[in-house]
Amino acid sequence: MPSALLTVDQVAARLHVSRWTVYNLIRSRELASLTIGRCRRVTESALDAYISLRTEQEAA
């Protein structure tokens, strides 16, 4: 089953950060996203991958 698509607000809520921070992560390509029409969406798997990567970096 494909990953669910999350809005920027949903991603911000899950990470406990601002929308601005999420957009900066997307701009810097640290967080993968896609555009549907004029809407920016992040897959749950992309968010999980970002969290896993950051966790590994912090542990190192």
C-alpha positions, 0 to 999 in steps of 0.5 A: 500500500502506498504511503499517505500524503501529508500536508506541510502543516501535518508534517510540522505538527508531527515534527513539532516545528513551524511550517517555515522550518518544514519549507526550509527542509524541503528547499534544502532537499533534506525532506523529499516532497512533491507538488500536486497542483499548487499543493506541496505534499510529503509522503509518510515514507519520506518523513520516516526516512528523514527522521531515521537519517537525523536519528543516525546522524545524531547517534554518530 
